[in-house]
């Protein structure tokens, strides 16, 4: 019977431990925090978006080797994930492809995982932060503050540096480096962005349905549509998170980063011009502010008119064709210069980590340190919002757990 140690009791670590134990290994989990699964409890705003049925889009996972991710997902994909959790007793529901527990509580997911850990007699040791990891006399040595454990195989599931309050403090990177792995600089991903200027500050708290287009050195990188949340420092919300990985990396490379905001993405520019012209003709006595009432958020109206250099009180009959065009341009293409990003405490995941080429593309076993397996966020793989990062955790956890035990 192989003696397998899992370092980290997050999503991928728990799945890895369960899989290894189901395949005949004696498994011990070492967790540095006082309780397991702290980050899992925060996922999906506490509701736990377990996975997503739309896995075919090549843009949902970001890695230097997309084929690498595909091979792991083929071993344990969405249908396997659903079957796994249903077998544990979790009732699921599908919200337009986003899969949640029926009770919409992440705690239910964690509780069922821990029930299975107990059933399989997996040892779970909390407050056991690993200080050192090395190979000696044909075995892995795992040193904590209280003990040195010996293992046939080790699964490193320590997470990244995102949300450090949950235990993701980046210590796993140091353990990986200590056995010879390189680390691609970890940077926040799925994170709010900071913008230069102050024209948007009065919009703090306003939510807009918008289309955002990201540019780096004038090259279009990505376009996303969804709910935008304005803040006093810049922009946030899921639509921003989807762009943020690329924006942060571009900033790190000293590129000029801009975001174009389209506040009425469902209406073409020429159609919006006609709408504005018709409103001015039909309501000549209304003010410019009143003409926009019903089209935009009230706070947004003031901001847009100021950007277009049109007084709020200007009669609609006096708004010129040139001003209508300027107004339309401000609605369809307000530009933000991105100056920075929030730190790891505000990030949901990280980009960067151990390069995928340094692990076997089926087993997730280290090419540099045989007998060491790596899962989840410690690898240079990150996903879009919507259950993709948890699916990566489940899939990579399964692959490492299975191959470490056989």
Residue, then its C-alpha position, 0 to 999 in steps of 0.5 A: x500500500x502506497x503512503x501518499x501525503x497531500x499538502x493542502x486541504x483545499x478543493x484540489x487537495x481534498x479531491x486528490x486525497x479521496x481519489x488516492x484513497x479510493x485507489x488503495x493508498x494510505x492517505x494523510x492530508x496536511x493543512x496549515x490552517x485551523x480548518x480545511x477548505x476555507x477558500x472553497x467556502x468563499x467560492x461563488x459568493x459562498x454558493x459554490x459554482x462547482x463547474x460549468x457545462x460550457x468547457x469547449x470554449x478555448x478561452x475559458x482556461x489560460x495557460x502557456x499550453x492549452x492542450x495540457x489542460x485539455x488532457x487533464x479535463x479528458x480524464x475527469x471532466x464535467x460529467x465525472x464531476x457531476x457524478x462524483x458529487x451526486x454520489x456523495x449525496x449532493x443535489x445539484x442545479x443547472x443555472x444556464x450552464x453554471x452548476x451549483x449545489x441545490x442549497x446554494x451553500x459551499x459549506x454543503x460541498x465541503x461537508x460532503x467532501x469531509x464525510x468522504x474523507x472520514x469514511x475512507x479513513x484519510x488522516x486530516x491534520x490541521x495546523x500542520x504547515x509544511x516548512x520543508x520538502x525533500x527526498x532522502x533514502x528513496x522516500x519523501x520527507x515532509x517537515x512541519x513545525x512538529x514532525x517530519x513525515x515520510x511518504x512514497x508520494x506527495x501531492x502539492x495542493x497548496x493553492x496560489x497567493x490569491x485570497x491569502x486570508x484563506x491560507x493561500x499564502x504562496x508557500x507552495x511556490x517555495x516548496x516547489x522551488x526547493x525541489x528544483x521547479x521554476x516559478x512563473x511570476x504569480x500575479x492577481x487574476x479575476x481581480x478589479x482594475x484601477x484606472x487613471x483619472x477621476x471622471x468615473x469616481x462619481x459613479x462608484x456603486x453604479x452597475x452597468x450592463x456593458x461591453x468592455x474591450x481590452x487594448x494593450x499597446x493599441x492591440x485588441x486583446x479581448x472583448x467581454x460583455x456583462x455587468x460592470x461595477x464602477x468604483x472610486x478607483x476604477x472598475x470591477x465586476x465579472x466582466x472586468x474579472x474576465x479581462x483582468x488576467x490579460x490586463x495585469x500581465x500587459x501592465x507587468x510588461x510595461x504596456x499601455x493598457x486601455x479599456x473601451x466601455x460600451x454602455x449600450x452594447x445591444x444597440x449599434x452606433x448608427x441606430x443610437x444616433x437615430x434614437x438621439x436624433x428622434x428624441x431631440x425632434x420629438x421632445x424639443x423642449x426637454x433638456x439634454x439630461x431629460x433626453x437621456x432619462x430612460x436610456x442611462x443610469x441617472x448618475x451616468x447621464x451627468x458623467x456622459x454629458x460632461x464628457x461630451x461637453x454638453x450642459x445638462x440644461x441645454x434644450x434638446x432643440x439646440x443639440x447639434x448633429x455634431x454634439x449628438x455624435x459626440x454624445x453617442x461616442x461617449x456612450x459607445x466608447x468611453x475610454x479608461x486608461x488602466x493604471x494598476x490592479x488590486x492586490x492578492x487580497x482582492x483576487x480570486x485566483x492567480x496567473x503564473x506558477x509552476x510551468x506546465x511543461x515541468x509536469x507530466x501532461x497526464x499524471x501531473x507528476x513532476x518531471x524534475x522530482x519524481x513522486x511529487x504531483x502538483x494540482x490546482x492553482x500552483x500550476x500555471x493554469x487559471x480559468x475564467x469566472x463561472x466554475x472553471x477554476x473549480x473544475x480545474x481543481x477537481x480535474x487536476x486533483x483527480x489526475x494526481x490522486x489517481x496516478x500517485x496511488x497506482 
